[in-house]
Amino acid sequence: MTTIVVTLSLVTSAHADQFKERAAKIQTFYNQGLIAMKTGKMDVAKSSFNQVLKLQPGHGPAKYQLSRLDVVGQDFKLQQRKAKFKTTKLKEVDFHEATLTEVIEALNVMSKEATDKKWSPNLIIQDPKGRLKGKEINLKMSNVPVGAVLQYVMDMTGGIIQYDEYATVIRSK
């Protein structure tokens, strides 16, 4: 009888250890997935959450995070794009009686030059009713982020900025 109790105790203890190890693996993969999402590594996040589901197919939080990956990935790319407008500085900006089209073209070129052709804001104007036409822009600044210049230009012309994943669209208010 004592042999049976000791054997059951050892088996139960071994199962408990396996359960704890499995739970720790699940938590590790889940945490790795969350960190990967926050840093924009959506492929790593997807792999991590799928590992969780292999170990525990009914893991609700992993299923939920997998369902969010596309949206979170797009948001991350958009935030990175917006950040470029703050971090890309232009040495000199000097617009005198310039049109919005001239300013937008110049900002695209100047941004490329400032980043050694690694990035362009891809500024485009969508103004079908012509509300932004005919407004002169006079602006002289130095050592200023592209985003700040663009905002000053929008304030002068009555335009608004819409950041998309691949382009930055200028529209009238």
PyMOL commands that set and color helices and strands:
alter all, ss='L'
color gray80, all
select helices_A, chain A and resi 2-38+42-55+60-87+100-114+146-157
alter helices_A, ss='H'
color red, helices_A
select strands_A, chain A and resi 89-98+123-125+137-145+159-163+168-172
alter strands_A, ss='S'
color yellow, strands_A
deselect
rebuild
show_as cartoon
